[in-house]
Structure formats: structure tokens, C-alpha cells
Amino acid sequence: MLKAPTPIGETVRLCSLQNLKVLDTLPEERFDRITRLVARVFDVPIALVSLVDVDRQWFKSRHGLDADETPREISFCGHAILEEKTFVVHDAAKDERFVDNPLVTGGPKIRFYAGHPVHSPQGTRIGTLCLIDRK
């Protein structure tokens, strides 16, 4: 498993995320509607709004996953926030970055992942809207 490198400007990115005061807040229907819609449109079992914090990715909204967060070091979203474009992993079981990742080898048994950066009002990449499939 290859841990995602730390993004350039990580201190500023984390400040932007903290300033939003959204981490560890209650679910909001406006975000839950998005994850439900995305899961249905793309026919995937899991859709998330994930915010990448210092040592975790926390899910502001989740459809099809029970966990509130996962460690950043095993997150796919930690890789996705490194670039502006959508980050896609077609088969995590064959991708050297993720082949032995516990999210691949154990539950939720991720095979396909697509994550698009979510930005703060200042334009900093703070997380992702992501889709996950087990096939």
C-alpha cells in the first residue's frame, strides 16, 4: 500500500478545512441528497462526501457505508485531493497503491473508486465527492 504524499500547502489546506467548522457536525439532508443521487445515477453501492483532515477522512455524508471516518493513511481520498481532476482507480485489487489496503482486502472490499475534489470557498481542495463499487 502506498500512502498518499502530503499535498503542497497542507497547512493552508487544513486551516481552510478547520475554518469551515464542519468536521464532526451532524448529518445534513442537503449533503445526503447528493450522495443518494450520485449512488443512484452511477449505480454504485457507496457514495461519500469525504473531508480529509490531519489523520483521518471524515464523512460529512455517506450512502451505503456505516463508518463515520477512516484513517487518512489508508484513504483513497488522500490521493484524490492531490490534483484538480477526478481520481479514478478501476480495480484496486490490481493497483499497486491499494492492493494490500485494508479497505480493499477487507470491508468494504473496494474495487472501483472515483473521487472528485471538493473545494473550500477559497479554492483549497479539502475533500472529495466519491463513488465506490465492490466490482
FENFEN-V629038 format. One record per residue. N is the residue number from 1. BURIAL is b if it has 24 or more other ideal C-beta (glycine too) atoms within 12 Angstrom, else e. Layout:
# FENFEN-V629038
n = [N,N]
burial = [BURIAL,BURIAL]
This chain:
# FENFEN-V629038
n = [1,2,3,4,5,6,7,8,9,10,11,12,13,14,15,16,17,18,19,20,21,22,23,24,25,26,27,28,29,30,31,32,33,34,35,36,37,38,39,40,41,42,43,44,45,46,47,48,49,50,51,52,53,54,55,56,57,58,59,60,61,62,63,64,65,66,67,68,69,70,71,72,73,74,75,76,77,78,79,80,81,82,83,84,85,86,87,88,89,90,91,92,93,94,95,96,97,98,99,100,101,102,103,104,105,106,107,108,109,110,111,112,113,114,115,116,117,118,119,120,121,122,123,124,125,126,127,128,129,130,131,132,133,134,135]
burial = [e,e,e,b,e,e,b,e,e,e,e,e,b,b,e,b,b,e,e,b,e,b,b,e,e,e,e,e,e,e,b,e,e,b,b,b,e,b,b,e,e,b,e,b,b,b,b,b,b,b,b,b,b,e,e,b,b,b,b,b,b,b,b,b,b,e,e,e,b,b,e,b,e,b,b,b,b,b,b,b,b,b,e,e,e,e,b,e,b,e,e,b,e,e,e,e,b,b,e,e,b,e,b,b,e,e,e,b,e,b,b,b,b,b,b,b,b,b,e,b,e,e,e,b,b,b,b,b,b,b,b,b,b,e,e]
